[in-house]
Amino acid sequence: MKRLTKKRKEEFIEQMSEELQKTNINLIVGFSGLSVLEMQRIREELKEKGCKMRVVKNTLLERVYQKINCKDICKQIVGPVFIVWAKGDDEIGIVKKMYNFQKQFGKMDIKAALVGNKLFSSAELLLIEKLPGKKEIEARIVWNLRMPIRRIVNVLNFPVVRVVRDFKQIAENKRKERENGKG
């Protein structure tokens, strides 16, 4: 592992603060006992969602947040942590993904998140995790937009269906009469 010189630390702080200011969401996640394979799996699955993940020294991470004027989140940086950040617009999906990892591995603690300029505690994030995801909301909207049209079509089709059903019943009755008359 490369030794971080003062210059490298300053470069890292500058780079991370610039990158975090461009994101929609970043989470502070505590971890303990995760294997390298588990960390790699988390990293790969987050990458598929357009997220980045990095294990960072607490003091450096605190300096990054101080630089971008988010000092309140520094209170949550305790113990070994990694940061997850993304520019995408599916913040709820990312929070849900992190809670799925927590349930799956059991060795993680989602401490806080910064969404836009608002800080969310772990308790608030737990409530957010229960919300429907972006795709589910979109599906519900489409379903609700289609429902009035479906009702209109059903109402307009009902008389036609009823007439057809009545004709079928009349034809069935005539057939039975012919069979009974012949037999």
Secondary structure, 3 states (H helix, E strand, C coil): CCCCCHHHHHHHHHHHHHHHHCCCEEEEEEECCCCHHHHHHHHHHHHHCCEEEEECCHHHHHHHHHHCCCHHHHHHCCCCEEEEEECCCCHHHHHHHHHHHHHHHCCEEEEEEEECCEEEEHHHHHHHHCCCCHHHHHHHHHHHHHHHHHHHHHHHHHHHHHHHHHHHHHHHHHHHHHHHHHC
